């Protein structure tokens, strides 16, 4: 039996040992009568769009849970990130530092501001931004002029950095904050995947000037579609709420607008679903952490592959359980993906490196040597919370 066949079979066996042999999606939402009751209440009220009591309730629940002073619910996570970048001052021709290993929405939100994504390198522990390499890179290519970071090569302002907490694992936020202070760059957290994740006992999404969340159907908590902006600044929260409500000035019947705004507010119907899900978020996370423990036991004796665990001094939500193949077995990734999916166990690779994508092929970037090798070895495995519980 070849090494290829053995490792593939060992991984398949470990997944089955952990969650059984039934077909499983990568990540399915978990619903109960609570969601049905809240949705029914919302429908009966007739307030199903952006006006209704559930939107405010959901925002308060998010703020209370994350520790942010303000939460503004939006139609999706990309809209949240777009507005977050706008309110911190990202504008035309600015550069925004983002991971090359992230979902394309992170880069798209930058482009919506007519700004330019600047792709940076990843590190192994969190799979987030490698701050040490980035600091050295910025020393080589940038300078501070009039309190702003200027790229000497492009002569453009580097306005912000957007760390993404990969698969729910917090990035190195302490060092990111130090880097932002050193280079006069604004920190905007893409916490789309990390609701419930803590960095040194503080919730992700609350360290930067602004943070954003996503509640897509595959996230740890879903509103069907949806997102949110988190901030501790009243000024930024006010701007975010105004921009996401088409820039409409408050009035009982007149329609006056003072800026070009966006129709980005979350509908009440989605917020009703979110309120029901928020009541279960603690249980969801405990179930996913239990699932990690079960997977960890099953994979502990398999050579050639590692199960990603939360970084030191962090508490991850383990949104997606993640395998990383040893470099010598990277060529097996597609075979493992094929064999697991063939038996109904949905697995997937990481996203394609964004600097290789057609829209962003000409964007500035670091050398991305580690990012490329890491992306070629990642496999996400079934991670639904209900894998550890028949019902919630």
N, C-alpha and C positions, 0 to 999 in steps of 0.2 A: 504494500500500500504506500503510495507516495505521500510526501509531506503535504502537498496541496490537498489531496483528498482527506487526509487525516484532520488537518486543521479545520477545514470546512465542516466535516462531520462533527468534530468536537464542539464547534460553535453552535451548530444546529441542535445538538444534543443538550448543550447547556441552556439554550433558550427554552427548549421543551421541558427540561427538568425544572425550570423556574416557573413557567406559566402554563404548562400543559401542551397538548398536541392540537387543540382546536385552532382554526384560523383566527388570526388577530390583526387588526389594523395597527398602524403606527401609533396613533393617539386618538382615541374616541372620547367625546364628551360624555359626562355622566349626569343624567337627569332623573328627577323623581316627581312626586305629586306637588312638591313646593313650586317648581317651575310652572307647572300647569295652572296651579291656583293663582300665582302672581300674573301670569299672562292673561288668564280669564278676567281677573280684576281690572287689568289695564284695558282690555278690549271693551269690557262693560262700561268703563269710564268714558269711552270714545276718544280719549286723548292718547293716540298711538304714535304721533309724530314727536317733534322736539319739545312740545309743551306737555307737561304732566308731572305728577308727583314722584314717579319712580326715578327720573333723571337726577333730581336733587338728592334723593335718598341714596342712590348708587354713588354719587360723588362724595357724599358724607361718609359712607361706608369705606370707600377707597382711601380717603384722607385719614380716617381713624385707623385703618389697618396698616397703612404704610408709614404713618407718622408725618406725612406731608401736611402743611397748613392748608393747601388748596389742591383740589382735583377738578379738572374740567373734562367731561366725557365727550368723546368725538366719534365720528362714524367708523373710523378704523385707526390702526396704529400708524399708518403712513401719514394720514392727515394730521395726527397728533405731532409727529416728528416734523412735518412741514411747518406747522405753526410755531412749534418750539424754536426752530431755527430762525424763523422770521422775527420772533419777539426778542431774541438775544442779539439781533442786528446783523445776521448773515444777509448779504446783499449781492448784487450782480458782480461777477468776476472774483468774488472771495473764494479762497480755498478752504475746504473743511476736511480735516483729517478723519478718516474712517477706516475700519478694518477691511482688508481685502476679502476676508472670510466672514461674510455676513449675507443675509438675504438682500436681494437687489433693492428692496424698498428703502433701505438706509441710504443708498446712493441716489435713488430717485428723489427722495425728499430734499436732498441737497440741490439737485438739478431743478426742482420746482422753484427754488429761490434764485434761479439763474446763476448759481454758484457752481463750483467745480470740486468734485470729490478728489481727495488726495489719499491714495491707498497706503496703509501702513502694515507692518509686520506683526505676526501673532507669536505668542509664547505657548509653552506646553501645558502649564499647570491649569490655567483657566480657559485656554484657547482664545483669550482676548488679546488686547494690544500688548506688545512687548515694549514696556515703557523705557527700559534701559537702552534698547536699540534705537527707539524713537528719539530719545534725548540726544544721543550722539549724532543721529541723522539731522536733527534740527539745528544743532550747533554748526554743522557743516553747510547747510543750505539756507539758513535764515539769519536775520538780524532784527533787533528791536529799534524801530524808528517812531518817535513821537508816541511812545507807549503802545505800539502795535507790532505784531510779528509779521515781518515781510519776507517772502520767499525771494532770495537774491537772484535765483535763476529765472523765475517768471515775472518778478516784480509785482506779484499779487499779494494781497493781505491774506494771511492764514488766520481766519477769524475764530474758528471753533474746532473742537474735537468731539467725536461721537463714539465713545466706547459702546460696544454691544455685549451684553452679558450672555455669552454663548451657551445655548441649551439650558439656561437657567443658572449657570455658574458665574458668580460675581467676578468682575475684572479687578485688577489691582488699583483700587480707588485712591488709596493714600498717595501712591506714587504719581498717579494721574493728576491729582490735585496739585501736588508740588510742581509737576511739569507745567501745568496750566499757569500757575503763579509765576514761574520762571520765564515763560515765553509769552505771557500776556494773551492767553488763549482762553476762550469760554468753554466750559465743560457742559455738554448736553448729553444725558444718558439715554441710550436706546435700551430700555428695560423691557422690551416687548415680550421677552421669553422668561423674565425673572420675577414675576409677581410672587411674593412670599419668600424670596431669597434675601439673605442678610449678609452684609459685610461688617464684621466686628459689631454685631448686634444692632445694626442700623439698616433699614430697608434700602435695597437698590432703587435707583430712580430719585433719591432724595439728596444726593451728594452734590450734583451739579446745580447750575442756575435753574435748569429745568430737566425733568425726566419724562419719559413717555412709556406707555404700556400698550399692549395689544390684547384683544379678547376675541381673536379669530376662532373659528370652530375647533381648531386643533390645539389651542392654548390650554394652560392649566385651569383657567376659568374662561368661559365663553359667554358672549352676548349675541352669538351668531356672527355678527360683524361688530367691530367697535374698538375703541382705544381710549386713552386718557392722557392728559398732560398733568404732571405733578410739579408743584413749585412751592417754595416757602416765601416767595415774594408777592405781596399784594399787587404791586404794580404790574408784574408779569402776568399774574393770574387775571387781572382785569383786562389786559391787552388780549390774552388768549381767549377769554370768554367773548370779548367783543368781536375779534376777528373770525371766530368760529361760528358766530351768529350773524354772518353777512355784513358785519360792520353797521348794524342797525342801531340808531339812537333810541333809547327807551321812550316809548309813548304808547298810550292805550290803543290808538287807532292810526296814527300817521306813520308813513314809511319814509324815514329820512336816514341817509347813510353818509358817514363822513370819511370812510376809507373803502378801498376795494377789499371786501371781506370774502369769506368762504362759507358755503353751506355745509359746515362740518359738524354740527351738533348731533349728538346721539339721539335717535328716536326713543320715545318713552317705552315702546314695546321691547326694544333691545335692553333698555335699562331694567325693565321688570325681570327679564331673564337673568341679568347680571346681579340683581339684589338676591335672588334665590341662590345663585351660585356662590355669592360672597358669604352666605350663611354656612357654606360647607368648605370654604377654602382651607381652613386648618386641617380638616379631615382629609381633603385631597392631598395635601402636602405630606401628611403622615403616611398615607397609603403609598405614595410615590417613594418616600424614603424607605419604607419597608420593602418595596419592590427592588430598590437598589441593593439592599442587604441580601435579598434572595438571589439576585443576579450575581452579586459579588461572591457569594458562597459557591455558586455553580461554576463561575469562571476562574476561581482562585488557583486551580491546578492546571490550567491550560496555558501552555507556553506559546508565545508568539502573538498574544493579544492582551490588552489591558482594558478594564472597565474604568472610565473616567469617574473620579470621585471629587467631592467638593474641595476647593482650595483651602489652605490653612486659614484659620480664624474666620471662616465663612460658614454659613448654613444655606445650602442650595435647595431649591425646590425640586431638583432632578426632573425638570420638565421632560426632556428626552434623555433616556438612558443611552450612553454612547460608548462604543467600542473603538479603540485605536489599535490597528495592527502594527506590529513591529516592522521596521523599515524593510527587513528581508522578506516579509510576507505581503508587502504592499500590492504585488501583482495578483494576489488572490482576492482582492476586494470584490471585483465584479462577479467572480465565481460564487462567493459567499452571498452576495446580493441575489444572484439568480437562484441559487438552491433554496434559500430561505423563502423568497417570494413564491417559488414554485410549489411549496407546501402550505401556502396561505399565511405565512408569518411575514408581515410587511416590514421590510427594512429599507433604508435609503442611505445614500451617501451624503456628504456635506454639500453645501451649495458650490456651484462653480466659482472659481476665483474671479472676482468682479473685474479685475484689470484685464481679463481675457474676454470679457463680454463685448459684444459689438458696440453698444452705446458708450462704453467707457474705455475703449482700447487706447485712446490717446491721453487719458488722464495721467497726472503725475503720480509717481509711486516710489516706494522703497524697493529694494531688490527682491523681497518677498520669498527668499529661499526656503525658510522654514514653513511659511504659510502653504507653499505649494506641496511640500512633502507631507505636511499634516493633513491637508484636504484630501490627498490621495489615499489616506489610510483610515478615514473616519467611516464608521457604520452606526447609524441610529437603529435601535431595536425596539420592539413593541413596548410602549410606556404608559398605556392608559391607566388611570387610577383604579378603575374597576377590575383590573387584573388581580388585585389583592382583596377585592370585596365583591360579593354578589350584588350588593346594593348599598346606597349611601342615604 
